[in-house]
């Protein structure tokens, strides 16, 4: 007895004996039916092993198989010299090669529900074929549902040619015996009580595959539960790894913060800061004091309401009163700290230097002149007297010849006046009643003569300047 027959149950052995009898003495096509896992393959394998004197051809039919492949597999196992055409139907091939066939041939087709219908027809014909001096039998396995479909397509006369043999479910004793027999062969001892095993076996439908699945579950556990535990383990590992990374980052970040010592003000730093503030206030005290004095002086100056009446009330011989020493000193301090020169004077000086290559110097809003000396010089010299109102200062140079090109651009040379201030010559232009009129004239003059924006000056601020007698043409020669 081989290994396959050794593990057969009593009901399976009984069915195996019936199959042997049909193969040896029957004239019908045997069809072994049963559900998936009922043991059809086990029985057919045991049947082939049990028929020692019969030449068997066992073919397991795969899905989507063609007829030629099945014919080829059958003939290769039956014929010693396979000189055949697999496109020819089996009955014709066996009739032609009958001399090459064994005395008794047995064809077993497992999973015959995958076969084409033409092969089913050929098998039915083979079961009724009479070969001289030869015996041929066929056994097919298929599910019950498919076999019923085959019967429905056959006429009544041909249905008798098929012999169905169904596999009965295992009894409770057979299930338990199969379970412990397989457990003994596995040489393992699972911790499953006998009562639980018996209860689980009673819930089954009696197929051997169910018993094998229960034993596998007892030995190896539920594969779905294992996969679920594996998934949970992977998630746990990922969470631990993430926490480890976060902890490492937090530790390194904390160490970096600890290495950076926050700056704290010491006593010396506080004292140094206070000293710097006091020193800065001391440096700027003069500027703020001068600025406040200038603001107070400008606020107390009378507003000129009628320039024309003032010009009529003053005679030509009157000389404007020079500003006080306090105002001049304050303005000088403001000019030295805030604005040493205006943007208009700087732009004009750059143009003058590019033309005559002479050094041109500009003055602040209030020139740092010495009022008392300038006033004495103006009173003692026969220069022209200062008019009232405002004028435009165009240039300040050391060389009077440098003014020629600037005067040539002016539209009216009669309005040109030249003043002397220390070592500088100052070019003045026009006479205007108020500052707004002077600003408008400066704008027009800059557009007409293509000069930088002139400086609007009050004649009262030019008391230290000595106006020269005669025209500009007489001064510049």
Secondary structure, DSSP 4 states (H G I P E B T S, - for coil): --HHHHT--HHHHHHHHHHHHHHHH--SEEEEE--TTSSHHHHHHHHHHH-TTSEEEEEEPPTT--HHHHHHHHHHHH-SS----TTS-HHHHHHHTGGGS-SEEEEEEETGGGS-HHHHHHHHHHHT--BTTBEEEEEEEE-HHHHHHHHHHS-HHHHTTEEEEEPPPPPHHHHHHHHHHHHHHHT------HHHHHHHHHTS-S-HHHHHHHHHHHHH--HHHHHHHHHHHHHHHHHHHHHHHHHHHHHHHHHHHHHSPPP---HHHHHHHHHHHHHHHHHHHHHHHHHHHHHHHHHHSPP-S-HHHHHHHS-TT--PPPPPHHHHHHHHHHHHHT-SS-HHHHHHHHHHHHHH---B----SS----HHHHHHHHHHS-PBPP-SSEEEEEEEESSGGGGHHHHHH-S-GGGEEEEEETTEEEEEEEEESSHHHHHHHHHHHHHHHT-PPPEEEEGGGGTTSEEPSS-HHHH--
